Amino acid sequence: MPNHDNFHHPFETPYQVQLDLMQKIYETLKKDYKLGIFESPTGTGKTLSLICSTMSWLREYKKQVNDGLICEKLGGLEDGKDEDDEPEWVKEAFQKKVLADYLGEARKYEQHLQEVREKGLPFFLEDDGRNKESRKKKGAVKIIKKRKTTEKAAQHPPDMDLDDLAPADYDIAQEEVGQSGISRDVEQLLSKVEGSHRNTKANVHPTKINESKVKIYFVSRTHSQLSQFSSQLKLTSFPSCIDNLGTERIKYLPLGSRKQLCINPSVYKLNDLQAINKACQNLQQETEKCKFMPKVYNEEDDMRKENLNDLVMSEIYDIEDIHRMGEELNICPYYSTRNDIPVAEIISMPYQLLLQKDTRQLLGLELKDSVVVIDEAHNLLDTISRIYSSQVSFSDLKLIKKGLKTYTKKFMFKMSAGNRINIAKLNKLINGLYKFIAAAEASGKVTSGVTIDRNDIFGDNVTDLLNIYDLELYLVKSKLAFKLESYMERTIKSETTEEYYKSTGSPKLFEIKAFFYSLSNPLKSGKFFWDRTSQNDIILKYLLLDPSEDFKDVLDESKCVILAGGTMEPITDFTDFLVPSLEKEKIVHFSCDHVIPDSNLQVFTVCRSQRSPNFEFSYQKRNEEKMINDLGYALRDLLAQVPDGSVAFFPSYSYLAKVIETWKKSGVYGEIAKIKKIYQEERNRSVDDTLMEYRKSIALQESTDTVNGALLLSVVGGKMSEGINFSDELARAVIMIGLPYPNAFSSDLIAKKDYIEQKYLSMGSTSTFAKSKSQEFYENLCMKAINQSVGRAIRNISDYAVIFLIDTRYSQPRIQSKLSGWVRKRIESDSRSVEDAVRHARDFFKGKNRSI
């Protein structure tokens, strides 16, 4: 069924690297591998390759399933008849009629979706008569950007009196929370809404033939990446898995958070995701529920809900389009679109919705036998850890402790019994945690990275944490978190500045509640440990140290997990720390070459210069002023060969500041500035402003030929090292200064390395081997950051650039083996010095007719 020559790629002649990648992904699915790790550099058409290979496999698989359903249907007819009763031609005619009716219903649904697509949203607005103006509109849904909220949206009316901040009445008998963490009455309501039958005037329903039990789940980190996916999906089409249908549309459902899909102004104006979630859940428990929530067994709401469902399936829409359709139809898209899940072939969503098991269950997502594609997966381990991590600071506890005390005193006589009891429970937990930290500090036990036994925090009172679900429901219904936050803004002054407390967004009480949740439900590999801020504030952290524990559910339930990204090396990060128990023969690794010809990129390891016999920017040596100045002279000579723009990456902001200070003191900075205008990435300055000025300098060179472009001094892991497109003249050279190992004294890193060592020791490994694995983890963090940064160099098939890796350690085979394959293969082996690199770079750009 699939065209395995190009997997129905929308372009007539895909790149060879795309064909290779699609073939490898398709084979991974056909041969029942459990995990595929695919590296495809930016500019090589990775997204289309993922879509075409997985959808070709899915349509082929669905065709086999449909053939099985048809055989089952015909088999049932034969079982129910006596073969001697009717002539053979009568039985055949009857079977053909039944089969035609069976497939006819499936075809009718497809034709209905085509009609919906052609008539669009205005057709449904005319039907319900609510929007007269919309009757004048013609055609399909217009794409309109979602409404924007201000950065600091008001959480309460500005003229609210203090007396209005008293907690809402709360009845203890209402404390019923379901397994999902929300109230049972909300769970029951959702099950009714999601389970209500489809019943519209069209009376056209999807059949088993139309449904797709096996799906492709596509997840990525950001909304912009998911939007790019939907735009690429629109370019494609695939053969139908329904006989004699012709074209079968792709059934695509983008899922999002309430922040993206909520259409209730009183809720989405809160802006903060956690606040929006709580406000929505709270509304479902009020007597006057959210007016956009579909009413159960309400014919008008059922019709609008199904209209939305059909619209979503009729075309490939972005999450913002679905938000707009929900607004026009006056029906909640966050809950209503879940009815499309059985029919959808591809479902996209942010990481968090797929990686959290409770969320998958709440949304009704079944991974069994399905394909999970995780894009931009290079940071997957960190993402999983962050989802399940939390922290609380001593200063925040002190603030909330003081705020609750004055708040309770102010409103004591206005509180119901339920309020007083729950605030007393909350106070007990906060005071217990506060006293524990204070005692640890007084006895000198607070050391960054040192782990803490959970049972030591509350001692014999640890059972109090079992009330955390009750407290969560209480915070929602009483609105205490928001009211306390607003109360503190008006009454609590800083001890040092005498200024009133200013909220930074999400209420502090929510952050503390999240930490209590971690205390009450610690995962096996989760650890509690100490940390300190630069202002010496004490932090109590909870960190998930072994992401494999939580990821195992996704791996076990799905048919196959595909990890894809532009920079996936070092692969051992995934095999050792994400899927350590998975058999190696169940894993496929494939790294694409770049689409550019070899002649468009040269990579140089720069280990020395005539001034400096050895460039080694290790933590112990990198502050030597002579080597820093020698680096400056090396950059001056290298940049003199490079046209247009160049981007240099340093290990940290503090080291970049040190280098600039040293260069200015010695005069090297001025020498470099004669070659290229210098720009610097700064922590507190807008990236857009810096990039705009940088681009202008390069454009000025091209239009006036009076300057030689620009140099952008950036930081690995900073704002410029990921997600910024330095294509063509914006980065004719990318320069890596040293190896950016993370801070070895970071509390998170100390805890993770210790966990890795203890894990291998518990498995019977030697101490030497255990330490080598923790060191490998540490080095992999560094190499991933390098691969992300050098990936800025080449962004399309006609791009060309040079990469300078300045540090003697880049010449080591172990380090080179962890570079992305397309970079590693282009290292100039006969170049080790600045002088060698200058000569090669001059020839390289002369060959491109771009020599200076």
HUZI-V928373 format. One record per run of one state. SS is the DSSP state (alpha for helix, beta for strand, coil for the rest). FROM is the first residue (numbers start at 1). LEN is the number of residues. If there is no record, write none. Layout:
ss=SS from=FROM len=LEN
ss=SS from=FROM len=LEN
This chain:
ss=coil from=1 len=15
ss=alpha from=16 len=15
ss=coil from=31 len=4
ss=beta from=35 len=5
ss=coil from=40 len=6
ss=alpha from=46 len=34
ss=coil from=80 len=8
ss=alpha from=88 len=41
ss=coil from=129 len=3
ss=alpha from=132 len=5
ss=coil from=137 len=25
ss=alpha from=162 len=4
ss=coil from=166 len=6
ss=alpha from=172 len=3
ss=coil from=175 len=2
ss=beta from=177 len=1
ss=coil from=178 len=5
ss=beta from=183 len=1
ss=alpha from=184 len=12
ss=coil from=196 len=20
ss=beta from=216 len=5
ss=coil from=221 len=2
ss=alpha from=223 len=11
ss=coil from=234 len=5
ss=beta from=239 len=1
ss=coil from=240 len=7
ss=beta from=247 len=1
ss=coil from=248 len=4
ss=beta from=252 len=3
ss=coil from=255 len=3
ss=alpha from=258 len=4
ss=coil from=262 len=3
ss=alpha from=265 len=4
ss=coil from=269 len=4
ss=alpha from=273 len=13
ss=coil from=286 len=13
ss=alpha from=299 len=16
ss=coil from=315 len=4
ss=alpha from=319 len=11
ss=coil from=330 len=3
ss=alpha from=333 len=8
ss=coil from=341 len=5
ss=beta from=346 len=5
ss=alpha from=351 len=5
ss=coil from=356 len=1
ss=alpha from=357 len=7
ss=coil from=364 len=7
ss=beta from=371 len=4
ss=coil from=375 len=2
ss=alpha from=377 len=11
ss=coil from=388 len=2
ss=beta from=390 len=4
ss=alpha from=394 len=21
ss=coil from=415 len=2
ss=alpha from=417 len=26
ss=coil from=443 len=8
ss=beta from=451 len=2
ss=coil from=453 len=1
ss=alpha from=454 len=25
ss=coil from=479 len=1
ss=alpha from=480 len=12
ss=coil from=492 len=1
ss=beta from=493 len=1
ss=coil from=494 len=6
ss=beta from=500 len=1
ss=coil from=501 len=7
ss=alpha from=508 len=13
ss=coil from=521 len=5
ss=beta from=526 len=7
ss=coil from=533 len=5
ss=beta from=538 len=7
ss=coil from=545 len=3
ss=alpha from=548 len=10
ss=coil from=558 len=2
ss=beta from=560 len=6
ss=coil from=566 len=6
ss=alpha from=572 len=6
ss=coil from=578 len=6
ss=alpha from=584 len=3
ss=beta from=587 len=5
ss=coil from=592 len=6
ss=alpha from=598 len=3
ss=beta from=601 len=6
ss=coil from=607 len=1
ss=beta from=608 len=1
ss=coil from=609 len=16
ss=alpha from=625 len=15
ss=coil from=640 len=5
ss=beta from=645 len=6
ss=coil from=651 len=2
ss=alpha from=653 len=14
ss=coil from=667 len=1
ss=alpha from=668 len=8
ss=coil from=676 len=1
ss=beta from=677 len=4
ss=coil from=681 len=6
ss=alpha from=687 len=18
ss=coil from=705 len=5
ss=beta from=710 len=6
ss=coil from=716 len=12
ss=alpha from=728 len=3
ss=coil from=731 len=2
ss=beta from=733 len=5
ss=coil from=738 len=9
ss=alpha from=747 len=16
ss=coil from=763 len=4
ss=alpha from=767 len=24
ss=coil from=791 len=10
ss=beta from=801 len=6
ss=coil from=807 len=1
ss=alpha from=808 len=4
ss=coil from=812 len=1
ss=alpha from=813 len=4
ss=coil from=817 len=4
ss=alpha from=821 len=4
ss=coil from=825 len=2
ss=beta from=827 len=1
ss=coil from=828 len=5
ss=beta from=833 len=1
ss=alpha from=834 len=14
ss=coil from=848 len=5
